[in-house]
Amino acid sequence: MIHQFATRVTPITNHQFYIQAALILAVIAVGWMMLRTPGGARHMAARRLVTLAFVAFAVFNITFPWVMSSIAHRMGVGRGTDFLLYALVIAFLAQILSSFRRNSARERQITHLARRIALDNAPEPPAGARLTAETDD
């Protein structure tokens, strides 16, 4: 079984190594960002810039589809669609990251608000039930 797999594996070329390294680094970067706390205005600005870059990238690739194929060939990927798939995997992971971080922040907000409402709506304890500091001498 292992021998059959080993005979099917083709040697990795320099271009394939670079694309694999770039993809692995992108996945590691998304994973690392998942562990970071969300930023404020900087984070929103970065999201807007990435969204704008994605729109420009999509329009360019729709207008000039052969460019993606030539870039893929130079990078050592067989087809432009495969190269685009790799990019979409990274974009999908980034979207998951964004949703995860946004959901975590929302959960913290809801927890904080629920605690505040519970404390604000808590009834006053009866006068006899209050704890007082009694000293035994």
N, C-alpha and C positions, 0 to 999 in steps of 0.2 A: 504494500500500500504506500509506504513512504517512498519507495524507489520509483513508483509510478508518478507520484507527485513531483519528485525531484527531477525526473526526466522532462516534465512539462514546463518547469520553471525556466524562463529565459533569463540570461544574464542582464543585470541592470546597467544601462548606459549612464553616462555622465548627466545627460539631460533628465533622464528619469529620476536619478538620485536627487537632483536639485528640486524637481517638482514635488517629489515625495517629502523632502526635507521642508519645503515651504508649506505643504499641507499639514505636516505634523506640527510645525511651529504655530500655524494658525489655530489648530485645534487646542494646543497647549495654551495659547494666548486667550482663547475664549474660555477655557477652563479656569485659568487664573483670574480672569475678570469676573467669573461667576463667584469667586471667593471674596472679591473686594466689596466694600460697601458702596452703594450708589452715590454718585456725586450730585451736585445741584445743577447750576447753570452750565458748567463745563460739560457735564454729561449730556444735557439736552442739546447743546451746540454740536457736540460730536455726533450725536444721533442724527441731527439734521444734515450735517455735512456728509455722513455716510449714506443717508437716504438720497441726497442730491447726487452723489457720485454713482449710486446704483442706477438712478434714473438715466443719467448721462451714459453710463455703460450699456444699459439696455437699449436705448435709442440708437447708439452707435452700432451695436451688434445686429440690430434689426435692419439698419440701413446698409451696413457692410458685412454681411455674414461670412464672406470668405476670409476676412481678417482674423476671425477667431480660429479658423482652421490653420492658417499659416502660423499664428502664434502657438497653437497647440503642437504643430510639427516641430517648431523650433525648441519648444520646451521638452520634447520627447514623448508627448502624448499622441496617440494614434489619430484621434479625430477631434475636431473642435467641439462636438457635442459632449465628448468625454471630459474635456477640459472645462466646459461650462458646467457639467454635472459636479465636478469637484468644487468649483466656486459656489455652486448652489448649496452643497453640503455645508460649507463653511458659513454661508449666509443663514441657513436653517439653524445651525448651532448658535449663531449670534442672536437669532430671533428667540430661540428657547431661553438663552441667557437673559435677554431683555425682559421677557415675560416672567421668568423666575424672580428676577430682582424686583420688578414692579409689584408682583404678587406679595413678596416678602415685606416690602415697605407698606403695602396696603394692610396686610395682616397686623403689623406693628401698630399702625394708626388705629385700626378697629379695636385692638386690645386696649390701647391707651384710652380711647373714647369710652369703651364699655366700663373700664375701671372708674373713670371720672364720673360717668352717669350713675354707677352703683354707689359711689361715695356721696354724690350730691343728693340722691334719692333715699339714702338710708335714713330710717326713722331714728329720732333721738331716743336713747335708752331711758327707761324710767328712772326717776330720781333715786330710788332705793337700790337699783341694780348697778349704779355707778361704782366703780372701784375707787376706794379711797385708801390713802396710805395710813395704816394703823400701826402704831408702834407698841410693842409689848415691853414694858419696863419692869 
